């Protein structure tokens, strides 16, 4: 119980520091989630693209390969598969 009072008193004395730590923790958690939510199929793109009948999409001018449209309803961008 004494630790809880100490924590509450520290938060009351330094609210800006507490908010800063909270924002930092949320940012770290968000970056962690983004890093591990990358498409699992990136490592085997050739197999994935064949299974999902992915078709190459061109940019507005028709000169650059811009993305892949797959039958799973998602659009995959080429930079994700250039590893």
N, C-alpha and C positions, 0 to 999 in steps of 0.2 A: 504494500500500500504506500510505503514511503517513496518508492521509485516512481509510482504514478504521480504523486504530488510534485516530485522533482521535475518530471517531464512536463507536466502542465505549467509549472512555474517558469520553466525555461521557455516554453512556447509563448507564454504571456509576456515575458521580458523581451523576447526577440522574435516578434511575429514575422518580420521581413525575412529573417534567416530561415525560419520554418517554411515559409512559402517558397523560398528559393530552393530548399532541399526537396520539397514536394514536387516542384516543377522539374527539377533535375531527375528525380526518380521516375516520374511519368515519362520523360523524354527517353531515358534508358530503357524502360519497359517497352515503349513504342518502337524504338529502334530494334530491340531484340525480336519483337513480334514481326516487324517488317523483314528482318533478315531471314527468319525461319519460315516465313510464309511464301517464299519464292517457290514457284512452280516446281514440283518434284520431278516433272518430266523433262526438265532442262538438260539433264545429263544424257538422256537417250532421245534426243529430238527427232532423229530419223525414224525410229520406230513409232514414236508418238504421232508424228505428222502423217505417217502412212496409215496408222490405225484410225485416225480422226479425219482423214481425207482433207488435209490442209491445202489450201490453194494460195499461191503467192499473189499478193495485192501490189499494185503499182501506186506510185505517188500521183499527184495531180497532173503532172506533165507526162506520165507514162514512161519515165526514164529510170527511175530508181525503184529498187525493191524496198517497199516500206513496211510491210507487215504480212502476216499469214492469217487467213480466215479459215477457221476449222469448224467441223460440223458439231462440235460441242457447244457452239454459240459464243466462243471466246475469240478475241483478236489477240494474236501474239506478235510482238515486235521483234524485228530481226536482231537488234542488239542484245536481246536476251539469250540468243542461241549462237553467239560468235565466240564461244570459249574454246 
